[in-house]
């Protein structure tokens, strides 16, 4: 028998003064909430293209979330194994 798990990621995007901020929050089945953060800024000489700022900020937030999830997994393994664990990124 196989099991399916569902984890959801909610992404919030905000903008202020030519800077875009994103937050990616992971919700899993055991209520372990992890949050990744990212941002993007428009260079003063470049035109404002909101979609690009959103994409960059979200990509950075998701990358940060992924790194935080690896750190969490390494910590969980360390608890079980009783030895230091370092997972590759």
Secondary structure, DSSP 8 states (H G I E B T S, - for coil): -------EEEEEEEEETTEEEEEEEEE-TT---EEEEEEEE--TTS---HHHHHHHHHHHHHHHHHHHHHHHHHHHHHHHHSS------
